[in-house]
Amino acid sequence: MLEFLNISQLILYIGGLALAGQGLLFVFSGQGRSTNLFYQLFQVVNRPWIKLGRLIAPKKIHDSQIPFVAFCIVAVLYIAVTLAKIEHCISVDMQGCK
């Protein structure tokens, strides 16, 4: 169980950092972001999170806001997994949690 929680937490952590990185490059790159190699890499890495955000978000939300929605989803899931990990470690008296 702990290994599953660790892997889930790692996947969410990578997704959150990639979404944050894409957001920063969106701000700093300006119009040249479509040719930026790292921005394109972040787009590929974040594609599953963006699709999840589009699936969950209402249709009224514009497509340009979906990456922010995806970041919020990843952040909430990361917090939930972290709390589940803490609860698991407490329930097994910290066996293997160090």
C-alpha positions as CSV (number, residue, x, y, z in Angstrom):
1,M,0.0,0.0,0.0
2,L,2.8,2.4,0.9
3,E,4.5,1.8,-2.4
4,F,1.3,2.5,-4.4
5,L,0.9,5.8,-2.4
6,N,4.5,6.7,-3.1
7,I,4.2,6.1,-6.8
8,S,0.9,8.0,-6.9
9,Q,2.5,10.9,-5.1
10,L,5.5,11.0,-7.4
11,I,3.3,11.0,-10.5
12,L,1.2,13.8,-9.2
13,Y,4.3,15.7,-8.1
14,I,5.8,15.4,-11.6
15,G,2.5,16.5,-13.1
16,G,2.2,19.5,-10.9
17,L,5.7,20.7,-11.5
18,A,5.3,20.2,-15.3
19,L,2.1,22.2,-15.2
20,A,3.8,25.0,-13.2
21,G,6.7,25.0,-15.6
22,Q,4.4,25.3,-18.5
23,G,2.7,28.2,-16.9
24,L,5.9,30.0,-16.2
25,L,7.1,29.5,-19.8
26,F,3.7,30.7,-21.0
27,V,4.3,33.9,-19.1
28,F,8.0,34.4,-19.9
29,S,8.1,33.1,-23.6
30,G,5.4,35.4,-24.9
31,Q,4.5,34.8,-28.6
32,G,7.6,32.6,-29.2
33,R,6.4,29.8,-26.9
34,S,5.1,27.7,-29.8
35,T,8.7,27.2,-31.0
36,N,10.2,26.7,-27.5
37,L,11.4,23.2,-27.2
38,F,10.7,23.0,-23.4
39,Y,7.2,24.4,-23.8
40,Q,6.5,21.7,-26.3
41,L,7.9,19.1,-24.0
42,F,5.7,20.3,-21.2
43,Q,2.7,20.2,-23.5
44,V,3.4,16.5,-24.2
45,V,3.9,15.7,-20.5
46,N,0.8,17.6,-19.4
47,R,-1.6,16.2,-22.1
48,P,-3.3,13.7,-19.8
49,W,-3.8,16.3,-17.1
50,I,-5.2,18.8,-19.6
51,K,-7.6,16.1,-20.9
52,L,-8.7,15.3,-17.4
53,G,-9.3,19.0,-16.7
54,R,-11.3,19.4,-19.9
55,L,-13.4,16.4,-18.9
56,I,-14.1,17.6,-15.4
57,A,-14.5,21.4,-16.1
58,P,-17.8,22.8,-17.2
59,K,-18.2,23.8,-20.9
60,K,-18.4,27.5,-19.9
61,I,-14.7,27.5,-19.0
62,H,-12.5,28.6,-21.9
63,D,-9.9,26.3,-23.3
64,S,-7.1,28.7,-22.3
65,Q,-8.1,28.3,-18.6
66,I,-8.0,24.4,-18.7
67,P,-4.3,24.1,-17.7
68,F,-5.1,26.1,-14.5
69,V,-8.0,23.8,-13.8
70,A,-5.7,20.8,-14.4
71,F,-3.1,22.3,-12.0
72,C,-5.8,22.7,-9.3
73,I,-7.0,19.1,-9.8
74,V,-3.4,17.8,-9.5
75,A,-2.8,19.9,-6.4
76,V,-6.0,18.5,-4.7
77,L,-5.1,14.9,-5.6
78,Y,-1.6,15.4,-4.4
79,I,-2.9,16.7,-1.0
80,A,-5.3,13.8,-0.8
81,V,-2.6,11.2,-1.5
82,T,-0.3,12.8,1.0
83,L,-3.0,12.7,3.7
84,A,-3.7,9.0,2.8
85,K,0.0,8.3,3.1
86,I,0.1,10.0,6.5
87,E,-2.9,8.1,7.7
88,H,-1.4,4.8,6.5
89,C,1.9,5.4,8.2
90,I,0.1,6.2,11.5
91,S,-2.1,3.1,11.2
92,V,1.0,0.8,10.8
93,D,2.9,2.5,13.6
94,M,5.4,4.0,11.2
95,Q,6.7,0.5,10.1
96,G,8.5,1.1,6.8
97,C,7.6,4.8,6.6
98,K,10.9,6.3,7.4
